[in-house]
Amino acid sequence: MNRSARQISKQQYYIVVMTLCLTIAVIVTCGSFISIAKNNTQDSVTYKYYTSIQIHSGDTLWDLSKDYISTEYNSIYDYINEVKRLNSLQSDNIKEGQYLTVPYYSCKALD
């Protein structure tokens, strides 16, 4: 194979490699845009609210948390810690008749 034929072969190789790289980059970019668009359409606006609840006999923070926790919290422990902070509780002990402020999330805006 003579020198110019090898040079042409190298150029063709580089063109093919660059074309593949460019194609992959375009596919990844388009995939990202599609993924972002899909996520934006599925998200709904949630609002954080607070309500006051009265503690009944046998209630625990764990039980109350199961009723009010939502996906905005990483864990039930995070939710319980927020309830304790909101109500200035130093321990997990709550008493019958006591009122607690608890947070909750809703997709509906209050008027």
N, CA, C and O atoms as a GROMACS GRO file, in nm:
protein
  444
    1MET      N    1   0.085  -0.117   0.000
    1MET     CA    2   0.000   0.000   0.000
    1MET      C    3   0.090   0.123   0.000
    1MET      O    4   0.182   0.133   0.080
    2ASN      N    5   0.063   0.213  -0.087
    2ASN     CA    6   0.149   0.329  -0.092
    2ASN      C    7   0.110   0.432   0.012
    2ASN      O    8   0.006   0.421   0.078
    3ARG      N    9   0.192   0.530   0.025
    3ARG     CA   10   0.177   0.629   0.133
    3ARG      C   11   0.047   0.707   0.124
    3ARG      O   12  -0.017   0.727   0.227
    4SER      N   13   0.004   0.751   0.009
    4SER     CA   14  -0.118   0.831  -0.003
    4SER      C   15  -0.241   0.746   0.024
    4SER      O   16  -0.341   0.796   0.076
    5ALA      N   17  -0.236   0.617  -0.011
    5ALA     CA   18  -0.349   0.530   0.018
    5ALA      C   19  -0.363   0.510   0.168
    5ALA      O   20  -0.475   0.508   0.220
    6ARG      N   21  -0.250   0.496   0.240
    6ARG     CA   22  -0.256   0.483   0.386
    6ARG      C   23  -0.308   0.612   0.448
    6ARG      O   24  -0.386   0.607   0.543
    7GLN      N   25  -0.266   0.724   0.396
    7GLN     CA   26  -0.311   0.852   0.450
    7GLN      C   27  -0.461   0.868   0.429
    7GLN      O   28  -0.530   0.917   0.519
    8ILE      N   29  -0.512   0.829   0.315
    8ILE     CA   30  -0.656   0.836   0.287
    8ILE      C   31  -0.730   0.740   0.380
    8ILE      O   32  -0.837   0.773   0.430
    9SER      N   33  -0.676   0.624   0.402
    9SER     CA   34  -0.738   0.526   0.491
    9SER      C   35  -0.745   0.579   0.634
    9SER      O   36  -0.845   0.560   0.702
   10LYS      N   37  -0.639   0.645   0.680
   10LYS     CA   38  -0.638   0.706   0.813
   10LYS      C   39  -0.743   0.815   0.823
   10LYS      O   40  -0.813   0.824   0.924
   11GLN      N   41  -0.754   0.897   0.723
   11GLN     CA   42  -0.852   1.004   0.723
   11GLN      C   43  -0.994   0.947   0.729
   11GLN      O   44  -1.079   0.999   0.801
   12GLN      N   45  -1.018   0.842   0.654
   12GLN     CA   46  -1.150   0.780   0.656
   12GLN      C   47  -1.179   0.722   0.795
   12GLN      O   48  -1.291   0.733   0.845
   13TYR      N   49  -1.079   0.662   0.856
   13TYR     CA   50  -1.095   0.607   0.991
   13TYR      C   51  -1.132   0.718   1.089
   13TYR      O   52  -1.226   0.702   1.168
   14TYR      N   53  -1.061   0.829   1.085
   14TYR     CA   54  -1.090   0.941   1.175
   14TYR      C   55  -1.230   0.999   1.149
   14TYR      O   56  -1.300   1.037   1.242
   15ILE      N   57  -1.268   1.005   1.024
   15ILE     CA   58  -1.402   1.056   0.990
   15ILE      C   59  -1.510   0.965   1.048
   15ILE      O   60  -1.609   1.012   1.104
   16VAL      N   61  -1.491   0.834   1.036
   16VAL     CA   62  -1.587   0.738   1.090
   16VAL      C   63  -1.594   0.751   1.242
   16VAL      O   64  -1.703   0.753   1.299
   17VAL      N   65  -1.479   0.759   1.308
   17VAL     CA   66  -1.475   0.771   1.455
   17VAL      C   67  -1.541   0.901   1.500
   17VAL      O   68  -1.621   0.899   1.594
   18MET      N   69  -1.511   1.010   1.436
   18MET     CA   70  -1.570   1.139   1.472
   18MET      C   71  -1.722   1.138   1.448
   18MET      O   72  -1.798   1.195   1.526
   19THR      N   73  -1.765   1.076   1.341
   19THR     CA   74  -1.908   1.066   1.312
   19THR      C   75  -1.979   0.985   1.420
   19THR      O   76  -2.088   1.023   1.464
   20LEU      N   77  -1.919   0.876   1.463
   20LEU     CA   78  -1.977   0.796   1.570
   20LEU      C   79  -1.985   0.875   1.701
   20LEU      O   80  -2.086   0.871   1.770
   21CYS      N   81  -1.878   0.946   1.733
   21CYS     CA   82  -1.877   1.027   1.855
   21CYS      C   83  -1.985   1.135   1.850
   21CYS      O   84  -2.055   1.157   1.949
   22LEU      N   85  -1.998   1.201   1.738
   22LEU     CA   86  -2.099   1.304   1.723
   22LEU      C   87  -2.239   1.245   1.733
   22LEU      O   88  -2.327   1.305   1.794
   23THR      N   89  -2.261   1.130   1.674
   23THR     CA   90  -2.391   1.063   1.680
   23THR      C   91  -2.426   1.027   1.824
   23THR      O   92  -2.538   1.049   1.869
   24ILE      N   93  -2.330   0.971   1.897
   24ILE     CA   94  -2.352   0.936   2.038
   24ILE      C   95  -2.384   1.061   2.120
   24ILE      O   96  -2.475   1.059   2.203
   25ALA      N   97  -2.312   1.169   2.097
   25ALA     CA   98  -2.337   1.293   2.169
   25ALA      C   99  -2.478   1.346   2.142
   25ALA      O  100  -2.545   1.392   2.235
   26VAL      N  101  -2.523   1.340   2.019
   26VAL     CA  102  -2.657   1.386   1.983
   26VAL      C  103  -2.763   1.299   2.051
   26VAL      O  104  -2.862   1.350   2.103
   27ILE      N  105  -2.743   1.168   2.051
   27ILE     CA  106  -2.839   1.076   2.114
   27ILE      C  107  -2.848   1.102   2.264
   27ILE      O  108  -2.958   1.107   2.319
   28VAL      N  109  -2.734   1.119   2.329
   28VAL     CA  110  -2.734   1.146   2.474
   28VAL      C  111  -2.803   1.278   2.504
   28VAL      O  112  -2.882   1.287   2.599
   29THR      N  113  -2.775   1.381   2.426
   29THR     CA  114  -2.837   1.512   2.446
   29THR      C  115  -2.988   1.504   2.428
   29THR      O  116  -3.063   1.559   2.509
   30CYS      N  117  -3.033   1.438   2.323
   30CYS     CA  118  -3.178   1.425   2.299
   30CYS      C  119  -3.243   1.346   2.411
   30CYS      O  120  -3.353   1.380   2.456
   31GLY      N  121  -3.177   1.241   2.457
   31GLY     CA  122  -3.230   1.162   2.568
   31GLY      C  123  -3.244   1.243   2.694
   31GLY      O  124  -3.341   1.227   2.768
   32SER      N  125  -3.149   1.331   2.719
   32SER     CA  126  -3.156   1.417   2.837
   32SER      C  127  -3.274   1.512   2.829
   32SER      O  128  -3.346   1.531   2.927
   33PHE      N  129  -3.295   1.572   2.714
   33PHE     CA  130  -3.407   1.664   2.696
   33PHE      C  131  -3.540   1.592   2.713
   33PHE      O  132  -3.633   1.645   2.774
   34ILE      N  133  -3.550   1.472   2.660
   34ILE     CA  134  -3.674   1.395   2.673
   34ILE      C  135  -3.698   1.361   2.819
   34ILE      O  136  -3.811   1.371   2.867
   35SER      N  137  -3.593   1.321   2.889
   35SER     CA  138  -3.606   1.286   3.030
   35SER      C  139  -3.648   1.407   3.113
   35SER      O  140  -3.735   1.396   3.200
   36ILE      N  141  -3.589   1.522   3.088
   36ILE     CA  142  -3.624   1.644   3.160
   36ILE      C  143  -3.769   1.682   3.132
   36ILE      O  144  -3.842   1.718   3.224
   37ALA      N  145  -3.810   1.675   3.007
   37ALA     CA  146  -3.947   1.710   2.972
   37ALA      C  147  -4.045   1.615   3.038
   37ALA      O  148  -4.151   1.658   3.085
   38LYS      N  149  -4.012   1.488   3.043
   38LYS     CA  150  -4.101   1.390   3.106
   38LYS      C  151  -4.115   1.417   3.255
   38LYS      O  152  -4.225   1.410   3.309
   39ASN      N  153  -4.004   1.447   3.322
   39ASN     CA  154  -4.007   1.477   3.465
   39ASN      C  155  -4.087   1.603   3.494
   39ASN      O  156  -4.158   1.609   3.595
   40ASN      N  157  -4.077   1.703   3.409
   40ASN     CA  158  -4.150   1.828   3.432
   40ASN      C  159  -4.300   1.810   3.420
   40ASN      O  160  -4.376   1.877   3.490
   41THR      N  161  -4.345   1.722   3.333
   41THR     CA  162  -4.488   1.702   3.316
   41THR      C  163  -4.547   1.619   3.429
   41THR      O  164  -4.666   1.630   3.457
   42GLN      N  165  -4.465   1.536   3.495
   42GLN     CA  166  -4.516   1.452   3.601
   42GLN      C  167  -4.518   1.523   3.736
   42GLN      O  168  -4.592   1.483   3.826
   43ASP      N  169  -4.439   1.625   3.752
   43ASP     CA  170  -4.433   1.695   3.879
   43ASP      C  171  -4.556   1.781   3.899
   43ASP      O  172  -4.602   1.849   3.806
   44SER      N  173  -4.609   1.777   4.019
   44SER     CA  174  -4.718   1.867   4.052
   44SER      C  175  -4.672   1.953   4.170
   44SER      O  176  -4.584   1.914   4.245
   45VAL      N  177  -4.732   2.065   4.184
   45VAL     CA  178  -4.695   2.156   4.291
   45VAL      C  179  -4.756   2.105   4.421
   45VAL      O  180  -4.875   2.074   4.428
   46THR      N  181  -4.674   2.096   4.522
   46THR     CA  182  -4.725   2.058   4.654
   46THR      C  183  -4.705   2.175   4.749
   46THR      O  184  -4.610   2.252   4.737
   47TYR      N  185  -4.797   2.186   4.842
   47TYR     CA  186  -4.795   2.294   4.939
   47TYR      C  187  -4.780   2.234   5.078
   47TYR      O  188  -4.839   2.131   5.109
   48LYS      N  189  -4.701   2.298   5.160
   48LYS     CA  190  -4.682   2.252   5.297
   48LYS      C  191  -4.777   2.328   5.389
   48LYS      O  192  -4.784   2.451   5.388
   49TYR      N  193  -4.850   2.251   5.468
   49TYR     CA  194  -4.944   2.308   5.563
   49TYR      C  195  -4.918   2.252   5.702
   49TYR      O  196  -4.841   2.157   5.719
   50TYR      N  197  -4.982   2.312   5.799
   50TYR     CA  198  -4.972   2.268   5.938
   50TYR      C  199  -5.113   2.257   5.994
   50TYR      O  200  -5.200   2.338   5.963
   51THR      N  201  -5.134   2.157   6.077
   51THR     CA  202  -5.262   2.142   6.143
   51THR      C  203  -5.239   2.106   6.288
   51THR      O  204  -5.134   2.052   6.324
   52SER      N  205  -5.336   2.136   6.370
   52SER     CA  206  -5.328   2.104   6.512
   52SER      C  207  -5.412   1.980   6.537
   52SER      O  208  -5.526   1.970   6.493
   53ILE      N  209  -5.353   1.885   6.609
   53ILE     CA  210  -5.426   1.762   6.641
   53ILE      C  211  -5.422   1.740   6.792
   53ILE      O  212  -5.327   1.779   6.860
   54GLN      N  213  -5.527   1.678   6.843
   54GLN     CA  214  -5.532   1.645   6.985
   54GLN      C  215  -5.488   1.500   7.003
   54GLN      O  216  -5.531   1.412   6.929
   55ILE      N  217  -5.404   1.478   7.102
   55ILE     CA  218  -5.353   1.346   7.131
   55ILE      C  219  -5.457   1.267   7.210
   55ILE      O  220  -5.515   1.317   7.307
   56HIS      N  221  -5.481   1.144   7.167
   56HIS     CA  222  -5.574   1.054   7.233
   56HIS      C  223  -5.496   0.946   7.306
   56HIS      O  224  -5.377   0.926   7.282
   57SER      N  225  -5.563   0.877   7.394
   57SER     CA  226  -5.501   0.770   7.471
   57SER      C  227  -5.438   0.667   7.377
   57SER      O  228  -5.503   0.618   7.284
   58GLY      N  229  -5.314   0.634   7.401
   58GLY     CA  230  -5.244   0.533   7.321
   58GLY      C  231  -5.174   0.587   7.199
   58GLY      O  232  -5.102   0.512   7.132
   59ASP      N  233  -5.192   0.716   7.165
   59ASP     CA  234  -5.124   0.774   7.049
   59ASP      C  235  -4.974   0.782   7.075
   59ASP      O  236  -4.930   0.809   7.187
   60THR      N  237  -4.897   0.760   6.970
   60THR     CA  238  -4.751   0.779   6.976
   60THR      C  239  -4.710   0.866   6.857
   60THR      O  240  -4.785   0.879   6.761
   61LEU      N  241  -4.592   0.925   6.865
   61LEU     CA  242  -4.542   1.003   6.752
   61LEU      C  243  -4.529   0.916   6.628
   61LEU      O  244  -4.554   0.960   6.516
   62TRP      N  245  -4.491   0.792   6.650
   62TRP     CA  246  -4.476   0.699   6.538
   62TRP      C  247  -4.610   0.679   6.467
   62TRP      O  248  -4.616   0.685   6.344
   63ASP      N  249  -4.717   0.655   6.544
   63ASP     CA  250  -4.850   0.635   6.486
   63ASP      C  251  -4.898   0.760   6.413
   63ASP      O  252  -4.952   0.751   6.302
   64LEU      N  253  -4.879   0.877   6.475
   64LEU     CA  254  -4.922   1.002   6.411
   64LEU      C  255  -4.844   1.027   6.282
   64LEU      O  256  -4.900   1.074   6.183
   65SER      N  257  -4.715   0.994   6.285
   65SER     CA  258  -4.632   1.014   6.167
   65SER      C  259  -4.680   0.930   6.050
   65SER      O  260  -4.680   0.975   5.936
   66LYS      N  261  -4.721   0.808   6.078
   66LYS     CA  262  -4.771   0.721   5.971
   66LYS      C  263  -4.894   0.782   5.903
   66LYS      O  264  -4.916   0.760   5.784
   67ASP      N  265  -4.974   0.859   5.979
   67ASP     CA  266  -5.094   0.921   5.923
   67ASP      C  267  -5.065   1.046   5.840
   67ASP      O  268  -5.139   1.076   5.747
   68TYR      N  269  -4.958   1.117   5.873
   68TYR     CA  270  -4.934   1.248   5.810
   68TYR      C  271  -4.810   1.255   5.721
   68TYR      O  272  -4.797   1.350   5.644
   69ILE      N  273  -4.721   1.159   5.729
   69ILE     CA  274  -4.596   1.165   5.651
   69ILE      C  275  -4.627   1.152   5.502
   69ILE      O  276  -4.726   1.091   5.462
   70SER      N  277  -4.541   1.212   5.421
   70SER     CA  278  -4.554   1.203   5.276
   70SER      C  279  -4.416   1.186   5.215
   70SER      O  280  -4.316   1.184   5.287
   71THR      N  281  -4.411   1.174   5.086
   71THR     CA  282  -4.285   1.145   5.016
   71THR      C  283  -4.184   1.260   5.023
   71THR      O  284  -4.069   1.242   4.984
   72GLU      N  285  -4.225   1.374   5.072
   72GLU     CA  286  -4.132   1.487   5.084
   72GLU      C  287  -4.027   1.463   5.193
   72GLU      O  288  -3.924   1.531   5.196
   73TYR      N  289  -4.052   1.368   5.280
   73TYR     CA  290  -3.959   1.337   5.388
   73TYR      C  291  -3.876   1.215   5.351
   73TYR      O  292  -3.925   1.120   5.290
   74ASN      N  293  -3.748   1.220   5.388
   74ASN     CA  294  -3.658   1.108   5.358
   74ASN      C  295  -3.691   0.984   5.441
   74ASN      O  296  -3.674   0.871   5.394
   75SER      N  297  -3.739   1.005   5.562
   75SER     CA  298  -3.770   0.892   5.649
   75SER      C  299  -3.872   0.936   5.754
   75SER      O  300  -3.897   1.055   5.772
   76ILE      N  301  -3.929   0.838   5.822
   76ILE     CA  302  -4.024   0.867   5.929
   76ILE      C  303  -3.952   0.937   6.044
   76ILE      O  304  -4.013   1.015   6.117
   77TYR      N  305  -3.825   0.907   6.060
   77TYR     CA  306  -3.746   0.973   6.165
   77TYR      C  307  -3.732   1.123   6.138
   77TYR      O  308  -3.739   1.204   6.231
   78ASP      N  309  -3.713   1.160   6.012
   78ASP     CA  310  -3.707   1.302   5.976
   78ASP      C  311  -3.838   1.371   6.009
   78ASP      O  312  -3.840   1.483   6.060
   79TYR      N  313  -3.949   1.304   5.980
   79TYR     CA  314  -4.079   1.362   6.008
   79TYR      C  315  -4.099   1.378   6.159
   79TYR      O  316  -4.141   1.485   6.205
   80ILE      N  317  -4.070   1.274   6.236
   80ILE     CA  318  -4.085   1.280   6.382
   80ILE      C  319  -3.998   1.392   6.439
   80ILE      O  320  -4.042   1.466   6.528
   81ASN      N  321  -3.876   1.404   6.390
   81ASN     CA  322  -3.788   1.511   6.439
   81ASN      C  323  -3.845   1.649   6.409
   81ASN      O  324  -3.831   1.740   6.490
   82GLU      N  325  -3.909   1.666   6.293
   82GLU     CA  326  -3.971   1.795   6.263
   82GLU      C  327  -4.088   1.822   6.356
   82GLU      O  328  -4.105   1.934   6.404
   83VAL      N  329  -4.170   1.721   6.382
   83VAL     CA  330  -4.283   1.738   6.475
   83VAL      C  331  -4.230   1.775   6.613
   83VAL      O  332  -4.285   1.864   6.678
   84LYS      N  333  -4.126   1.709   6.658
   84LYS     CA  334  -4.068   1.740   6.790
   84LYS      C  335  -4.014   1.883   6.792
   84LYS      O  336  -4.033   1.955   6.891
   85ARG      N  337  -3.948   1.924   6.685
   85ARG     CA  338  -3.894   2.060   6.679
   85ARG      C  339  -4.006   2.163   6.679
   85ARG      O  340  -3.999   2.263   6.751
   86LEU      N  341  -4.111   2.140   6.599
   86LEU     CA  342  -4.223   2.233   6.592
   86LEU      C  343  -4.293   2.251   6.726
   86LEU      O  344  -4.342   2.360   6.757
   87ASN      N  345  -4.296   2.145   6.805
   87ASN     CA  346  -4.370   2.147   6.931
   87ASN      C  347  -4.278   2.156   7.053
   87ASN      O  348  -4.324   2.138   7.166
   88SER      N  349  -4.153   2.183   7.031
   88SER     CA  350  -4.052   2.196   7.138
   88SER      C  351  -4.052   2.076   7.232
   88SER      O  352  -4.045   2.090   7.354
   89LEU      N  353  -4.062   1.956   7.171
   89LEU     CA  354  -4.059   1.834   7.250
   89LEU      C  355  -3.914   1.789   7.268
   89LEU      O  356  -3.838   1.784   7.172
   90GLN      N  357  -3.878   1.756   7.392
   90GLN     CA  358  -3.743   1.710   7.420
   90GLN      C  359  -3.733   1.557   7.409
   90GLN      O  360  -3.623   1.503   7.397
   91SER      N  361  -3.848   1.488   7.414
   91SER     CA  362  -3.848   1.342   7.406
   91SER      C  363  -3.964   1.299   7.316
   91SER      O  364  -4.036   1.382   7.261
   92ASP      N  365  -3.978   1.168   7.302
   92ASP     CA  366  -4.087   1.114   7.220
   92ASP      C  367  -4.217   1.099   7.298
   92ASP      O  368  -4.317   1.054   7.242
   93ASN      N  369  -4.216   1.137   7.425
   93ASN     CA  370  -4.334   1.120   7.510
   93ASN      C  371  -4.438   1.228   7.479
   93ASN      O  372  -4.408   1.347   7.479
   94ILE      N  373  -4.562   1.182   7.454
   94ILE     CA  374  -4.674   1.273   7.436
   94ILE      C  375  -4.786   1.225   7.528
   94ILE      O  376  -4.792   1.107   7.563
   95LYS      N  377  -4.875   1.318   7.565
   95LYS     CA  378  -4.978   1.286   7.664
   95LYS      C  379  -5.118   1.308   7.607
   95LYS      O  380  -5.140   1.394   7.523
   96GLU      N  381  -5.210   1.227   7.655
   96GLU     CA  382  -5.349   1.240   7.617
   96GLU      C  383  -5.399   1.381   7.649
   96GLU      O  384  -5.370   1.435   7.755
   97GLY      N  385  -5.473   1.440   7.555
   97GLY     CA  386  -5.527   1.574   7.573
   97GLY      C  387  -5.435   1.683   7.520
   97GLY      O  388  -5.479   1.795   7.497
   98GLN      N  389  -5.309   1.651   7.500
   98GLN     CA  390  -5.210   1.747   7.449
   98GLN      C  391  -5.243   1.777   7.302
   98GLN      O  392  -5.292   1.691   7.229
   99TYR      N  393  -5.214   1.900   7.260
   99TYR     CA  394  -5.229   1.938   7.120
   99TYR      C  395  -5.091   1.948   7.057
   99TYR      O  396  -4.998   2.002   7.118
  100LEU      N  397  -5.077   1.897   6.935
  100LEU     CA  398  -4.952   1.907   6.861
  100LEU      C  399  -4.978   1.969   6.725
  100LEU      O  400  -5.083   1.947   6.664
  101THR      N  401  -4.882   2.045   6.680
  101THR     CA  402  -4.884   2.096   6.543
  101THR      C  403  -4.807   1.997   6.457
  101THR      O  404  -4.694   1.962   6.488
  102VAL      N  405  -4.870   1.951   6.349
  102VAL     CA  406  -4.804   1.857   6.259
  102VAL      C  407  -4.807   1.911   6.117
  102VAL      O  408  -4.906   1.969   6.073
  103PRO      N  409  -4.698   1.892   6.045
  103PRO     CA  410  -4.694   1.936   5.905
  103PRO      C  411  -4.751   1.829   5.813
  103PRO      O  412  -4.747   1.710   5.844
  104TYR      N  413  -4.804   1.874   5.701
  104TYR     CA  414  -4.847   1.781   5.596
  104TYR      C  415  -4.840   1.852   5.463
  104TYR      O  416  -4.841   1.975   5.457
  105TYR      N  417  -4.834   1.777   5.357
  105TYR     CA  418  -4.828   1.832   5.222
  105TYR      C  419  -4.956   1.797   5.146
  105TYR      O  420  -5.015   1.691   5.167
  106SER      N  421  -4.996   1.888   5.059
  106SER     CA  422  -5.114   1.866   4.976
  106SER      C  423  -5.092   1.930   4.839
  106SER      O  424  -5.021   2.030   4.826
  107CYS      N  425  -5.153   1.871   4.739
  107CYS     CA  426  -5.147   1.928   4.604
  107CYS      C  427  -5.249   2.039   4.585
  107CYS      O  428  -5.244   2.113   4.487
  108LYS      N  429  -5.339   2.052   4.679
  108LYS     CA  430  -5.444   2.153   4.669
  108LYS      C  431  -5.404   2.278   4.745
  108LYS      O  432  -5.359   2.271   4.859
  109ALA      N  433  -5.421   2.392   4.681
  109ALA     CA  434  -5.394   2.519   4.745
  109ALA      C  435  -5.516   2.560   4.826
  109ALA      O  436  -5.629   2.549   4.779
  110LEU      N  437  -5.493   2.608   4.945
  110LEU     CA  438  -5.604   2.659   5.027
  110LEU      C  439  -5.635   2.800   4.985
  110LEU      O  440  -5.545   2.880   4.960
  111ASP      N  441  -5.761   2.830   4.978
  111ASP     CA  442  -5.802   2.967   4.939
  111ASP      C  443  -5.802   3.061   5.056
  111ASP      O  444  -5.834   3.179   5.041
   0.00000   0.00000   0.00000
